[in-house]
Each structure stands twice: as C-alpha cells, then as structure tokens.
Amino acid sequence: MKDIALVILRLIVGGLMSGHGAQKLFGWFGGGGLKGTVGMMENMRFQPPKFWAILAGVSEFGGGLLTALGALGPVGPLGVISSMEMATLKAHWGKPIWNTKGGAELPVTNMAAALAVALLGPGKYSVDNALGLRVPRRLVLIPGLILAAAGVAIGLLVSAQPQEQPQPQIEMEREEAVPVPASPSSTASPQADEMERPEMEAEQEPVSASESESELSRQSEANPS
C-alpha cells in the first residue's frame, strides 16, 4: 500500500507541478510562456529577469516531471521545493496563509508533499526501481536543501536591490512644438472676401465721379468757346 500511495502522491504533485512549469516555459495550458514569465520576473525586480524566469520554469517543469516519474531520487522533489520556497517568500509572504487571501497555502502544501516523497523515496513503481538506480537520499537531499535555500536567499537579495528609475524626458517635453494660432487675415473665408468686395467698390465710386467732374471742368476752361 505504501508504494501505491507514493505513486498517487508523485503523479498528482509532480504532474501538476510539471504542468505549472510548462506554462512558464512553453505557454502550454493557457500559460504566458517564457515571455510572460520574464515580464513577471521584471515586475518582481529579479535581475536578470530571463535567467530567473528560465530557472523557475526548469525547477517546476523538470522537478515535477522527475517527481512524477520517480527518477533520480530526491532531485525532482528538490526542484519543486526550491521553486515553491521562492514563491512563498517572494510572492506570498506577509499575507494570510489562505489562498483566497493571496497567501502561501498551495506552495506550502506542495513543499510538504515534495519533501515527503524525497524522504520516503520514489517507491517500487518508479523509473529508478525499474532501472535499478539507487540514489543515496541523505547525500543528495541534505546538500540539495542547503543549495535550494542558498539559491532562494540569493534571489531575494537580488530582487531587493533598488532599481534605477528612468529619467523623465524633460528636454523632449520642452522641445515639443507649441501650436500658434493663425492670424485673422489668414483664416478669413472666401465668403467673407466676397462680402467685403461690394463695400470697397461702393467706397471707391464717389472718388471716381469727382475725378470725372474735375476733368470736365478743366476741359471747359481750356475751350471757352
């Protein structure tokens, strides 16, 4: 019964965890893929974000797949533990434990299940047993846990470093063109011009009449007869 229980535990925890990693790496099952994971790492201030995105995806996908298959002893569960530890401390820390409150309920559950598999071994129905592999759990598990904790600590320190904020583009704003209102003469419509023409002609008519009268008087003086 123990071996059957281990198969159920490995398949559920490892299968779901590998699917979660596939979302991060390949965009499967509705995930954002590597591009979306890089963006998430940037938002959490991990530098360089692509490195941490690949590391998170490989830890979940590879660790979950090895756990589900029961291959390489505690190596798979260690990948699950490290990724869930990072998620707990970085994404869910300081919140209530429950998932509905954004807490670390699910990551902590996954860590506990992965640690149980690592301590008990993969069991009879596993790739390791089929191939006759005997990975020393103590020699791998204890240093692996220390390395996982060190990697998580480095990630937390890196993400806690202040990031350089982009300088506001003040000069560009100053150089923006200011719209200048057009002069009234340039904006006058053709209809207004047509309306002004008769008035101008009316003003000019008296001048023309007076000039003709003066011309006639000059002619009459020049020819008295």
FENZI-V849738 format. One record per residue. N is the residue number from 1. RES is the residue in three letters. PHI is phi in whole degrees, 0 to 359 (* if undefined). PSI is psi in degrees with one decimal (none if undefined). OMEGA is omega in radians with two decimals (none if undefined). Layout:
BEGIN
N|RES|PHI|PSI|OMEGA + N|RES|PHI|PSI|OMEGA
END
This chain:
BEGIN
1|MET|*|-33.0|3.12 + 2|LYS|299|-44.6|-3.11 + 3|ASP|294|-37.0|3.09 + 4|ILE|293|-40.8|3.10 + 5|ALA|298|-39.2|3.11 + 6|LEU|294|-37.8|3.10 + 7|VAL|298|-45.8|3.14 + 8|ILE|298|-45.6|-3.12 + 9|LEU|296|-44.6|-3.13 + 10|ARG|296|-45.5|-3.08 + 11|LEU|294|-41.6|-3.11 + 12|ILE|290|-54.5|-3.09 + 13|VAL|293|-48.8|-3.11 + 14|GLY|293|-39.5|-3.14 + 15|GLY|295|-46.1|3.13 + 16|LEU|293|-37.5|-3.13 + 17|MET|291|-39.0|3.09 + 18|SER|294|-37.2|3.06 + 19|GLY|296|-37.1|3.10 + 20|HIS|296|-40.7|3.09 + 21|GLY|292|-33.8|3.09 + 22|ALA|294|-32.2|3.04 + 23|GLN|299|-42.4|-3.11 + 24|LYS|289|-39.7|-3.03 + 25|LEU|273|-45.0|-2.96 + 26|PHE|245|-6.3|-3.10 + 27|GLY|76|17.2|3.12 + 28|TRP|286|160.2|3.05 + 29|PHE|56|37.0|3.09 + 30|GLY|80|14.2|-3.13 + 31|GLY|280|170.6|-3.12 + 32|GLY|273|-4.5|-3.13 + 33|GLY|73|-175.5|-3.10 + 34|LEU|297|-36.9|3.14 + 35|LYS|297|-44.4|3.11 + 36|GLY|294|-36.0|3.12 + 37|THR|292|-38.8|3.08 + 38|VAL|298|-42.7|3.09 + 39|GLY|298|-38.6|3.10 + 40|MET|295|-40.6|3.11 + 41|MET|294|-36.1|3.08 + 42|GLU|297|-41.2|3.12 + 43|ASN|296|-31.5|3.11 + 44|MET|270|5.5|3.02 + 45|ARG|67|33.6|3.00 + 46|PHE|276|131.4|3.13 + 47|GLN|232|130.9|-0.14 + 48|PRO|284|138.6|-3.00 + 49|PRO|295|-34.2|-3.11 + 50|LYS|293|-39.3|3.12 + 51|PHE|299|-47.2|-3.12 + 52|TRP|290|-30.2|3.08 + 53|ALA|294|-45.4|3.12 + 54|ILE|295|-41.4|3.14 + 55|LEU|298|-43.2|3.13 + 56|ALA|294|-43.1|3.14 + 57|GLY|294|-41.6|-3.14 + 58|VAL|292|-39.7|3.12 + 59|SER|299|-42.6|-3.12 + 60|GLU|283|-48.1|-3.10 + 61|PHE|291|-52.0|-3.13 + 62|GLY|293|-44.8|3.13 + 63|GLY|296|-41.0|3.12 + 64|GLY|293|-39.5|-3.13 + 65|LEU|294|-43.8|3.11 + 66|LEU|295|-36.7|3.11 + 67|THR|294|-45.2|-3.13 + 68|ALA|297|-38.5|-3.13 + 69|LEU|279|-18.9|-3.05 + 70|GLY|71|44.5|-3.09 + 71|ALA|246|143.5|3.10 + 72|LEU|61|32.7|3.01 + 73|GLY|56|-124.7|-3.05 + 74|PRO|277|3.4|-3.10 + 75|VAL|297|-46.2|3.12 + 76|GLY|299|-51.9|3.09 + 77|PRO|301|-31.3|3.10 + 78|LEU|295|-38.2|3.07 + 79|GLY|297|-40.6|3.11 + 80|VAL|295|-44.0|-3.11 + 81|ILE|298|-44.7|-3.09 + 82|SER|296|-43.8|-3.13 + 83|SER|292|-38.6|3.14 + 84|MET|287|-30.1|3.07 + 85|GLU|294|-41.7|3.10 + 86|MET|296|-42.7|3.13 + 87|ALA|297|-38.3|-3.14 + 88|THR|296|-47.4|-3.03 + 89|LEU|280|-29.2|-3.05 + 90|LYS|264|-43.6|-3.02 + 91|ALA|263|-27.9|-3.00 + 92|HIS|242|-3.5|-3.06 + 93|TRP|292|141.3|3.13 + 94|GLY|86|-1.8|3.12 + 95|LYS|254|161.6|3.03 + 96|PRO|303|150.8|-3.00 + 97|ILE|296|-25.6|-3.01 + 98|TRP|286|144.6|-3.11 + 99|ASN|297|-34.0|-3.14 + 100|THR|294|-19.3|3.11 + 101|LYS|258|10.3|-3.12 + 102|GLY|81|17.8|-3.08 + 103|GLY|273|-173.3|-3.00 + 104|ALA|264|29.8|-3.12 + 105|GLU|303|-51.6|-3.10 + 106|LEU|289|-45.3|3.09 + 107|PRO|301|-40.0|3.12 + 108|VAL|295|-39.6|3.09 + 109|THR|297|-43.0|3.11 + 110|ASN|296|-39.4|3.11 + 111|MET|297|-42.3|-3.14 + 112|ALA|296|-43.3|3.14 + 113|ALA|293|-41.6|3.13 + 114|ALA|294|-39.2|3.11 + 115|LEU|294|-36.5|3.09 + 116|ALA|297|-42.1|3.11 + 117|VAL|295|-41.1|-3.14 + 118|ALA|296|-37.6|-3.13 + 119|LEU|285|-37.8|-3.09 + 120|LEU|276|-24.8|-3.04 + 121|GLY|93|167.2|-3.06 + 122|PRO|288|-19.9|3.12 + 123|GLY|92|-176.6|-3.06 + 124|LYS|290|-40.9|-3.08 + 125|TYR|267|77.0|-3.07 + 126|SER|210|164.4|3.10 + 127|VAL|294|-39.9|3.13 + 128|ASP|301|-44.3|-3.13 + 129|ASN|290|-36.9|3.13 + 130|ALA|293|-34.5|-3.13 + 131|LEU|266|-3.5|-3.14 + 132|GLY|74|25.9|3.13 + 133|LEU|275|137.2|3.11 + 134|ARG|232|91.8|3.13 + 135|VAL|274|123.0|3.14 + 136|PRO|294|110.7|-3.02 + 137|ARG|295|-42.7|-3.08 + 138|ARG|293|-40.3|-3.12 + 139|LEU|290|-24.0|-3.14 + 140|VAL|261|-39.8|-3.00 + 141|LEU|290|-47.8|-3.07 + 142|ILE|294|-51.8|3.06 + 143|PRO|298|-32.8|3.13 + 144|GLY|295|-40.1|3.10 + 145|LEU|294|-37.7|3.11 + 146|ILE|294|-44.0|3.11 + 147|LEU|296|-39.0|3.12 + 148|ALA|296|-42.9|3.12 + 149|ALA|295|-38.5|3.12 + 150|ALA|294|-41.8|3.12 + 151|GLY|297|-39.8|3.11 + 152|VAL|294|-40.6|3.13 + 153|ALA|297|-41.0|3.11 + 154|ILE|297|-43.8|3.12 + 155|GLY|299|-40.8|3.13 + 156|LEU|293|-38.7|3.12 + 157|LEU|293|-41.6|-3.14 + 158|VAL|297|-44.5|-3.10 + 159|SER|287|-16.2|3.14 + 160|ALA|273|-9.2|3.14 + 161|GLN|291|139.4|3.11 + 162|PRO|294|138.2|-3.13 + 163|GLN|262|145.8|3.11 + 164|GLU|290|128.1|3.13 + 165|GLN|271|137.8|3.12 + 166|PRO|296|136.9|-3.14 + 167|GLN|290|139.6|3.11 + 168|PRO|294|140.2|-3.08 + 169|GLN|276|75.0|-3.08 + 170|ILE|289|-41.8|-3.09 + 171|GLU|298|-39.9|3.14 + 172|MET|296|-37.2|3.13 + 173|GLU|293|-35.0|3.14 + 174|ARG|292|-31.7|-3.08 + 175|GLU|276|-1.2|3.14 + 176|GLU|295|137.3|-3.11 + 177|ALA|292|133.9|3.10 + 178|VAL|263|122.6|-3.13 + 179|PRO|295|129.0|3.14 + 180|VAL|259|126.7|-3.13 + 181|PRO|295|139.5|-3.12 + 182|ALA|289|151.0|3.14 + 183|SER|291|154.1|-3.12 + 184|PRO|299|-32.7|-3.11 + 185|SER|293|-34.9|-3.11 + 186|SER|283|-21.2|-3.11 + 187|THR|263|3.4|-3.12 + 188|ALA|293|140.1|-3.10 + 189|SER|273|158.4|3.08 + 190|PRO|301|-31.7|3.13 + 191|GLN|296|-38.2|3.12 + 192|ALA|295|-37.5|3.10 + 193|ASP|298|-41.2|-3.14 + 194|GLU|296|-35.2|3.14 + 195|MET|289|-29.7|-3.11 + 196|GLU|280|-26.3|-3.07 + 197|ARG|299|-49.1|3.13 + 198|PRO|302|-36.7|-3.14 + 199|GLU|295|-41.1|3.13 + 200|MET|294|-40.0|3.13 + 201|GLU|294|-37.5|3.13 + 202|ALA|295|-36.6|3.13 + 203|GLU|290|-30.6|-3.09 + 204|GLN|279|-20.8|-3.07 + 205|GLU|297|-47.1|3.12 + 206|PRO|302|-37.7|3.14 + 207|VAL|298|-41.1|-3.12 + 208|SER|293|-38.5|3.14 + 209|ALA|294|-43.0|3.13 + 210|SER|296|-37.2|3.12 + 211|GLU|295|-38.6|3.14 + 212|SER|292|-38.6|3.11 + 213|GLU|297|-42.5|3.12 + 214|SER|296|-35.0|3.13 + 215|GLU|294|-42.3|3.11 + 216|LEU|295|-39.7|3.13 + 217|SER|295|-38.8|3.11 + 218|ARG|295|-38.4|3.13 + 219|GLN|293|-39.4|-3.13 + 220|SER|292|-36.1|3.08 + 221|GLU|293|-36.9|-3.11 + 222|ALA|290|-29.6|-3.13 + 223|ASN|238|83.2|-3.08 + 224|PRO|291|-29.0|-3.14 + 225|SER|279|none|none
END
